[in-house]
Amino acid sequence: MLNIIPETNEEIAKIRQVIIDAFGRTEEADLVDKIRHSPNFIPELSLIAVENQQVLGHILFSRIVIEAPQQTIPALVLAPLAVISSRQHQGIGSKLIQAGLSKCCELDHAIVIVIGEPNYYQRFGFQTASEFGLQSSLSIPDPVFMALELKPNALTNISGMVRYPEYFQEV
């Protein structure tokens, strides 16, 4: 039975191993450590997929801002999503995204930004961010930079720069 639950301090080392296994490198795991120690960290939005006391996956949503001409709009960034390599393509990532987006809604967040595979994230309602008039402070191709309105029309009449914290530059 797969359960999606918030991380606790006991799982931090296991989460790091899951992320390293999923990506085959340490940069994304280092990013999670930096987010955890930043004011952008939201503990309730760091979720793990657990089965038989084994951590199989992790998803993290953290604070980010959209700098629009007249205002700064709060948003969340989904990064990273990781599932151990031996259990990928079994729906665990999808369950993490669904549970995570549901928790984001419960906590009254309106906008989620992600950099990822368009065919994958479009299934959850993400659209190319440029369609909303958003640009990224990171140098990334347009199709992989996506946004999701958790509240209807959250991005209506908003255009601007999604300002990633400095630690994202290192991934």
C-alpha positions in Angstrom: 0.0 0.0 0.0 1.5 3.3 -1.1 1.0 6.2 1.2 1.8 9.9 0.4 2.8 11.7 3.6 4.7 14.8 4.7 8.4 14.2 5.3 9.8 14.1 8.8 13.4 14.6 9.9 13.8 10.9 10.1 13.4 10.5 6.3 15.8 13.3 5.2 18.8 11.0 4.5 16.5 8.5 2.7 15.0 11.3 0.6 18.4 12.4 -0.4 19.2 8.8 -1.6 15.9 8.6 -3.5 16.7 11.9 -5.3 20.3 10.8 -6.1 19.1 7.5 -7.4 16.4 9.1 -9.6 18.6 11.7 -11.2 21.9 9.8 -11.1 23.7 12.8 -9.6 23.7 15.0 -6.5 22.7 18.4 -7.8 18.9 18.0 -7.2 19.5 16.5 -3.8 21.7 19.5 -2.9 18.9 21.8 -4.2 16.4 20.2 -1.8 18.9 20.7 1.1 19.3 24.4 0.2 15.5 24.9 -0.1 15.0 23.1 3.3 17.3 25.7 4.9 15.7 28.7 3.1 12.7 30.9 4.0 11.0 29.4 0.9 10.6 26.0 2.5 7.1 24.8 3.4 7.3 21.6 5.4 3.8 20.5 4.6 4.7 20.6 0.8 7.6 18.2 1.1 5.9 14.9 0.5 7.1 11.3 0.3 5.7 8.2 -1.2 6.2 5.3 1.3 5.5 1.6 0.9 6.4 -1.0 3.5 8.5 1.7 5.4 10.5 2.3 2.3 10.7 5.8 0.8 10.1 5.4 -3.0 9.6 9.0 -4.0 9.6 12.6 -3.1 8.1 15.9 -4.3 8.8 19.4 -3.1 6.9 22.6 -3.6 8.6 25.8 -2.4 7.9 29.5 -2.5 8.8 31.6 -5.6 7.7 34.9 -6.9 6.5 36.4 -10.2 7.8 39.9 -10.7 5.0 41.7 -12.6 5.2 45.4 -13.6 3.1 46.7 -10.7 3.3 43.9 -8.2 5.1 40.8 -6.9 2.8 37.7 -7.0 3.5 34.7 -4.8 3.7 31.3 -6.4 5.1 27.8 -5.8 7.7 26.0 -7.8 7.5 22.2 -8.1 11.1 21.0 -7.9 12.2 18.3 -7.8 10.0 15.3 -8.3 11.9 12.1 -7.8 11.1 8.3 -7.8 13.7 5.6 -7.3 14.8 4.2 -10.7 13.5 0.7 -10.0 10.0 2.0 -9.4 9.6 4.6 -12.1 6.8 4.4 -14.7 4.5 2.8 -12.1 2.4 5.9 -11.2 4.2 6.9 -8.1 5.2 10.3 -9.5 1.6 10.9 -10.6 0.3 10.1 -7.2 2.9 12.5 -5.6 1.9 15.3 -8.0 -1.8 14.7 -7.4 -1.4 14.7 -3.6 1.0 17.6 -3.7 -1.3 19.8 -5.8 -4.2 18.9 -3.6 -2.2 20.0 -0.5 -1.2 23.2 -2.3 -4.9 23.9 -2.8 -5.7 23.1 0.8 -3.0 25.7 1.9 -4.7 28.3 -0.4 -1.9 28.6 -3.0 -3.0 29.9 -6.4 -0.1 29.2 -8.9 2.5 26.4 -9.4 5.5 26.7 -11.8 7.4 23.7 -13.0 10.3 22.9 -15.4 9.8 19.5 -16.9 8.6 17.2 -19.6 5.5 18.9 -21.3 3.8 15.6 -22.2 4.0 14.5 -18.6 3.0 17.7 -16.8 0.2 18.6 -19.2 -1.7 15.7 -17.8 -2.0 17.6 -14.5 -3.2 20.8 -16.2 0.1 22.6 -16.6 0.5 24.8 -19.7 3.4 26.5 -21.3 4.2 29.5 -19.0 4.7 31.9 -22.0 1.0 31.4 -22.8 0.4 33.3 -19.6 3.0 36.0 -20.4 5.5 34.5 -18.0 9.3 34.4 -18.5 11.9 32.5 -16.4 14.9 34.0 -14.7 16.6 30.7 -15.7 17.9 30.1 -19.2 15.5 27.2 -20.2 13.7 26.3 -23.4 10.1 27.6 -23.6 8.2 24.3 -23.9 9.6 22.9 -20.6 8.7 26.0 -18.6 5.1 25.6 -17.4 2.5 27.0 -15.1 -0.7 25.8 -13.5 -3.5 27.9 -12.1 -4.8 26.2 -8.9 -7.4 29.0 -8.6 -9.4 30.0 -11.7 -7.8 32.9 -13.5 -5.0 33.2 -11.0 -2.7 34.3 -13.9 -5.2 36.4 -15.8 -3.8 39.8 -16.6 -0.5 38.9 -15.0 2.7 38.8 -17.0 6.3 39.0 -15.7 9.4 37.3 -14.6 9.4 34.1 -12.5 12.3 34.9 -10.2 14.0 31.7 -9.2 16.1 31.8 -6.0 19.9 31.8 -6.6 20.3 28.2 -5.6 18.4 27.0 -8.7 21.3 28.3 -10.8 23.4 25.4 -9.6 21.2 22.6 -10.9 
